[in-house]
């Protein structure tokens, strides 16, 4: 069965002795309110013990960089990593790290005829109304020229890391916190650094262009002090499973998704079967560590007592081309994602880091861009 954040409650109707129908929606509403209350209480307790940030982060050596002294509180504050096909938004949390995953092809729906037969004959009527200064009528009539709503580009999922933080009677002290986005294309990527109890924790996150792999490298200055749980999730329908020491997420996009500004009784429509229409996608996550233990279960990947860990994530969708339905005629994303991960699994972390510059070399191998003279002129003007 698929799981979805929006599909936790089902509606059933029951006939009462007096002939009236009582919908289980009311019971679900009460249950939902109870769950939300519990979550609110738990959130309040967690916030009371939120980490305290102290010290002062050292500015990075890289001039071309953006850096911050606190984790991101929302999507706009997260920093992006990517290679044009696979990307992520890094929040930089201490107790919980979230990387919002994006791919270039996850869309709802599929190919369809969007021609509007009324569009050709409508403009003359609209012009007549405008000449008569009947602007409101012209506006309403002009809507007949539009085609159906386009489908939606979707977020693929989330990689969430929950860290083991030493417990104390008071809030955990986080010293010298710094998260950074390196804007130099020779390197590229996001870095994170902070100290807890004299242990320096570091993360390096980037997406390799040649390997099509998202890489997360985590280290601790004291051996055996790095432990966390990695999970994959999505706002779309999905399920996870462990397969050959790899955590696999398989998801499904809706058959139809109306825009949020359009009022519709059923704005999100999924196929009734797992193999029905709608784009499928997969994310594969593998971990390697210098010491400690790695346990892979159907819902999570667990690392304990490590000093350094490398996470590799690959992703693929059933997109075949713009003319083929991604469900019935789509590619199988499983072997694509598995093949990318298998090819990258044997590489050391340094090999991934050195491959980042390949993306820049791809753009400069053919010589200077035709825009180079204009860019040089703009730069000269700004310096003058």
C-alpha positions in Angstrom: 0.0 0.0 0.0 1.1 3.5 -0.7 1.4 6.1 2.2 0.6 9.7 1.8 0.5 12.6 4.2 -2.9 13.6 2.8 -4.3 10.1 3.0 -4.4 9.3 6.7 -8.1 9.4 7.1 -10.8 7.6 5.1 -14.5 8.5 5.0 -17.2 5.8 5.6 -20.9 6.1 5.9 -23.0 4.1 8.4 -26.8 3.8 8.5 -28.3 4.5 11.9 -31.6 2.9 13.2 -33.5 6.1 12.5 -32.6 5.8 8.8 -30.1 8.7 8.9 -26.5 8.4 7.8 -23.6 9.3 10.1 -20.4 10.0 8.3 -17.1 8.9 9.9 -15.8 12.3 8.8 -16.9 13.7 12.1 -15.0 11.0 14.0 -12.0 11.5 11.8 -12.2 15.3 12.6 -12.2 14.6 16.3 -9.3 12.2 16.0 -7.4 14.6 13.8 -7.9 17.4 16.4 -6.6 15.1 19.2 -3.5 14.1 17.1 -2.8 17.8 16.4 -3.1 18.7 20.1 -0.7 16.0 21.0 1.8 17.1 18.4 1.4 20.7 19.6 2.2 19.6 23.2 5.2 17.6 22.0 6.5 20.5 19.9 6.2 22.8 22.8 8.3 20.4 24.9 10.9 20.1 22.2 11.1 23.9 21.8 11.7 24.2 25.5 14.9 22.2 25.1 15.9 23.6 21.7 19.7 23.9 21.2 21.4 27.2 22.3 23.8 28.7 19.8 26.9 30.3 21.3 30.3 31.4 20.1 31.1 33.0 16.8 31.6 31.2 13.5 34.8 31.9 11.6 34.1 33.4 8.2 35.0 31.0 5.3 38.2 31.3 3.2 36.1 31.3 0.0 35.2 34.8 -1.2 32.5 33.4 -3.5 30.3 32.0 -0.7 27.2 32.7 1.3 27.3 31.7 4.9 25.0 31.8 7.9 25.2 31.4 11.7 21.8 29.6 12.1 20.0 26.8 10.4 17.3 27.6 7.8 13.8 28.0 9.2 12.0 27.7 5.9 12.5 26.8 2.3 13.6 30.3 1.2 16.4 30.2 3.8 17.8 26.8 2.7 20.8 26.7 0.3 20.6 24.8 -3.0 22.9 22.1 -4.4 22.5 20.4 -7.8 23.8 19.6 -11.2 20.9 20.5 -13.5 19.1 17.2 -13.2 19.2 16.3 -9.5 19.1 18.9 -6.8 18.5 19.5 -3.1 17.6 22.3 -0.7 19.8 22.0 2.5 18.4 23.3 5.7 21.4 22.7 7.9 19.6 21.6 11.1 21.6 20.3 14.1 19.3 17.8 15.6 17.5 17.1 12.3 18.8 17.8 8.8 16.4 18.0 5.9 17.4 18.0 2.3 14.5 18.6 0.0 15.0 16.5 -3.1 14.2 17.7 -6.7 14.6 16.0 -10.1 14.1 17.5 -13.5 11.2 15.4 -14.6 8.6 14.7 -11.8 5.3 16.1 -13.1 1.7 15.2 -12.5 -0.4 14.0 -15.4 0.9 13.1 -18.8 0.7 14.0 -22.5 -2.8 15.3 -23.7 -4.4 17.3 -26.4 -4.6 20.9 -25.1 -6.0 22.5 -28.3 -9.0 24.7 -27.7 -11.4 24.8 -30.8 -13.0 28.0 -29.4 -9.8 30.0 -29.3 -9.7 30.9 -33.1 -13.1 32.5 -33.4 -13.1 34.3 -30.0 -10.6 37.2 -30.7 -12.9 39.1 -33.1 -15.7 39.0 -30.6 -13.4 40.2 -27.9 -12.2 43.1 -30.0 -15.8 44.2 -30.7 -16.5 44.3 -27.0 -13.4 46.3 -26.3 -14.3 48.8 -29.0 -17.7 49.1 -27.3 -15.9 49.7 -24.0 -17.4 46.6 -22.5 -14.2 45.6 -20.8 -15.7 43.2 -18.2 -17.5 41.3 -20.8 -14.4 41.2 -23.0 -12.4 39.8 -20.1 -14.9 37.0 -19.4 -15.1 36.1 -23.1 -11.4 36.1 -23.4 -11.2 33.2 -20.9 -12.7 31.0 -23.7 -9.4 31.4 -25.5 -7.5 29.6 -22.8 -6.8 25.9 -22.9 -7.0 23.5 -20.0 -4.8 23.9 -16.9 -1.3 22.6 -17.3 0.0 20.0 -14.9 2.3 20.7 -12.0 6.1 20.3 -11.5 6.4 18.4 -8.2 8.9 18.0 -5.4 10.2 14.5 -5.4 10.9 13.9 -1.7 13.0 14.6 1.4 16.1 13.1 2.9 15.8 13.5 6.7 18.7 12.8 9.1 17.9 12.6 12.8 21.1 12.9 14.9 21.9 11.5 18.3 22.7 14.6 20.4 24.2 14.1 23.9 21.4 14.7 26.5 21.8 17.0 29.4 19.6 18.6 32.0 19.4 21.8 30.0 19.4 22.8 26.3 22.3 21.5 24.2 25.0 24.1 23.5 25.9 24.5 19.9 29.2 26.4 19.5 30.6 28.2 16.4 27.8 27.1 14.1 28.3 27.9 10.4 26.5 26.7 7.2 27.9 27.8 3.9 27.1 27.6 0.2 30.2 27.6 -2.0 29.5 29.6 -5.2 32.8 28.6 -6.9 31.9 26.3 -9.7 35.3 24.5 -9.3 34.0 23.2 -6.0 30.3 23.9 -5.5 28.2 22.5 -2.7 27.1 23.2 0.9 29.2 22.9 4.1 28.1 22.7 7.7 30.3 23.0 10.8 29.5 23.2 14.6 30.8 22.0 17.9 29.1 20.0 20.7 31.1 19.1 23.9 34.4 19.7 22.2 33.5 17.4 19.3 33.6 19.2 15.9 30.9 17.9 13.5 31.1 18.6 9.8 29.0 17.9 6.7 29.8 18.4 3.1 26.9 18.1 0.6 27.0 18.3 -3.2 25.7 16.7 -6.4 28.2 15.1 -8.8 27.6 15.9 -12.4 29.4 12.9 -14.0 28.0 10.4 -11.5 24.5 11.9 -11.2 24.7 11.3 -7.4 23.9 13.4 -4.4 26.7 13.0 -1.8 26.5 13.8 1.9 29.8 13.4 3.8 29.6 13.6 7.6 32.5 13.5 10.0 33.2 13.9 13.7 36.5 14.9 15.2 36.2 12.2 17.9 35.9 8.6 16.6 32.7 6.7 17.4 30.7 9.8 18.2 28.6 10.1 15.0 25.2 8.4 15.0 22.0 9.2 13.2 19.0 7.8 11.4 18.3 8.5 7.7 14.8 8.4 6.3 13.3 9.0 2.9 9.9 10.5 2.5 7.7 12.4 0.0 4.6 14.6 -0.1 3.4 12.3 -2.9 2.3 8.7 -2.5 5.2 6.5 -1.6 6.5 3.5 0.1 10.0 2.6 1.3 11.8 -0.8 1.6 15.2 -2.2 2.3 16.9 -3.9 -0.6 20.5 -5.2 -0.7 21.6 -2.8 2.1 20.0 0.1 0.2 17.0 2.2 1.4 14.6 2.5 -1.5 11.7 5.0 -1.9 9.2 4.3 -4.7 6.7 7.0 -5.3 3.8 7.9 -7.6 2.7 11.3 -9.0 -1.0 12.2 -9.4 -2.8 11.6 -12.7 -4.2 15.1 -12.3 -3.4 18.0 -10.1 -5.4 21.3 -10.3 -3.6 24.6 -9.5 -4.2 25.9 -5.9 -6.0 29.0 -7.2 -8.7 26.9 -9.0 -11.6 25.7 -6.9 -12.3 22.1 -7.5 -14.0 19.4 -5.4 -11.3 16.8 -6.2 -8.1 18.7 -7.1 -5.7 15.8 -6.6 -6.4 12.5 -8.5 -4.3 9.4 -8.2 -4.5 6.2 -10.2 -6.5 3.5 -8.5 -3.7 0.9 -8.9 0.1 1.0 -8.3 0.8 0.3 -12.0 -1.8 2.8 -13.2 -1.2 6.1 -15.0 1.0 8.8 -13.4 4.7 9.2 -13.2 6.7 6.8 -11.0 10.0 7.7 -9.3 12.6 6.1 -7.1 15.3 7.3 -4.7 18.0 4.9 -3.6 20.1 5.7 -0.5 23.3 3.8 0.5 25.7 4.5 3.4 29.3 3.6 4.1 31.2 4.3 7.3 34.8 4.0 8.5 33.7 2.3 11.8 30.6 1.5 13.8 27.5 -0.2 12.4 25.0 0.4 9.6 21.5 -1.2 9.8 19.0 -0.9 6.9 15.4 -1.5 7.6 12.3 -0.9 5.5 11.6 2.5 7.0 15.1 3.8 7.8 18.9 3.5 7.6 20.6 3.6 11.0 24.3 4.5 11.7 25.8 4.1 15.1 29.3 4.8 16.7 30.9 6.1 13.5 33.6 8.6 12.9 32.8 9.4 9.3 29.9 8.4 7.0 29.3 8.9 3.3 25.7 8.9 2.0 25.1 8.4 -1.7 21.6 9.1 -3.2 20.5 8.4 -6.7 17.1 9.1 -8.3 15.2 8.4 -11.5 11.7 8.7 -12.9 9.5 6.9 -15.5 9.7 9.9 -17.9 10.2 8.5 -21.4 9.6 11.5 -23.5 7.0 14.3 -23.9 4.8 12.1 -26.1 4.5 8.9 -24.1 2.4 8.5 -21.0 4.8 8.1 -18.0 2.7 5.3 -16.5 1.7 3.0 -19.4 4.7 3.7 -21.6 7.2 5.0 -19.1 10.6 3.7 -18.2 11.2 1.6 -15.1 13.1 4.0 -12.7 14.3 1.1 -10.5 17.2 -0.2 -12.7 18.2 3.4 -13.6 18.5 4.5 -10.0 20.1 1.2 -9.0 22.7 1.4 -11.8 23.8 4.9 -10.9 24.2 4.0 -7.3 26.1 0.8 -8.0 28.5 2.7 -10.3 29.2 5.3 -7.7 29.4 3.0 -4.6 33.0 2.0 -5.1 34.4 5.5 -5.4 36.1 7.2 -2.5 34.7 10.6 -1.3 37.7 12.5 -2.7 36.9 11.1 -6.2 33.4 12.7 -6.0 34.7 16.0 -4.9 37.3 16.2 -7.7 34.5 15.5 -10.3 32.6 18.7 -9.4 34.7 20.8 -11.8 33.6 18.6 -14.7 30.3 20.6 -15.0 32.2 23.8 -15.5 34.6 22.2 -18.0 31.6 21.0 -20.0 30.7 24.6 -20.6 34.2 25.9 -21.4 35.6 23.0 -23.5 34.3 24.5 -26.7 36.1 27.8 -26.1 34.8 31.2 -24.9 31.1 31.8 -24.9 29.7 34.2 -27.5 28.5 36.3 -24.5 32.0 36.7 -23.2 32.7 40.1 -24.8 29.4 41.5 -23.4 30.2 40.1 -20.0 33.6 41.7 -20.1 32.1 45.0 -21.1 29.6 44.9 -18.2 32.4 44.0 -15.8 34.5 46.9 -17.0 31.6 49.3 -16.7 30.9 48.2 -13.1 34.6 48.6 -12.2 34.8 52.1 -13.7 
